[in-house]
């Protein structure tokens, strides 16, 4: 047990008296791994310092946005300049156009972009837009993919494909998820069956093509190809949720990765967040002009936001995108990330621990399993107690990974070779205790 003289513990105790669970987003509470969450005092580059002044190598990076590391000078300067000009106007600004143009410049399917403030809002809006544009109600999503906490998406699979999902949260009436069909990730026969049964009623299929909410699981190329074909054939819209993967797995996101393998591949709609805001509340969605023009004020699909396109957030996002679009950025980031996962795999092997890992660009996942899982059920076969021991062993050694085995990890451009070597050395010590 952490002693109560620990300042993190004192803050956690105080937080729990006023904030439910002591946190403003559940995974921060260390519920799965146990122990005391670290309260962040400040952060710089690849590190943050907790309330006890202890330094941690940060592999969460705000769950993805901090791709340049914390406090990148060009971003800090852009934000400071923007703050001096004003915090929020509720009237349009030039920076919103610049950011929308910067996003559209690298994602060829985005003829038009709308800015919002969170990934949840972006995914929720895409669903309304898809329903409005198609005049249909049904949604397809996959077990283990997270698209934010809109009611229609907090759903688990029903008992069969003829029945729709059940809510995963109290407060979501069953009627609200009755149009959401939850399928197993990478399960082609089930996908075929779903479209055979419900094709004419499906408005939208939403997927994390490189899924970061079940640690790190790639959709097979054949699976994505078939998602595209079935959506086209049945008049449903294919939505890629790239909140995590956008500007993270590479400049063109997961869709560029699949387009490299499937000639002409493109989703209809794309959901973005995290990196495009550089750590500020900012997200976006976009797609073809004819669909995006269905949105208010042009069309009948309502969507709005007091803080949408916030001038400080757009400055932060633009400065971030300016850095990541420099030549060689993703090559260097991918190599650094690859050296981390290879190092961890080597350390596990040396200690005889079943282990496998994968990465794309600056996003990675690893499993205490002999082979890479292909769906959520396989991910959850990981022995929880073992993962928790690894998590706490690393935390004690100043390495901060996600406090849950179903979350991905993130490397930033600020992580040095030395940081990676220190992480691998720490992991090897912990693996030795698990062997
Ligand atoms: N989609 C994906 C793929 C995500 O990873 C997340 C958040 N982790 C969301 C949507 C929701 O974004 P937000 O937390 O900004 O609402």
Boltz pocket constraint, residues with backbone or C-beta under 6 A from the ligand:
constraints:
  - pocket:
      binder: B
      contacts: [[A, 63], [A, 117], [A, 118], [A, 119], [A, 120], [A, 121], [A, 123], [A, 146], [A, 147], [A, 148], [A, 149], [A, 208], [A, 212], [A, 213], [A, 241], [A, 242], [A, 243], [A, 244], [A, 273], [A, 274], [A, 283]]
      max_distance: 6.0
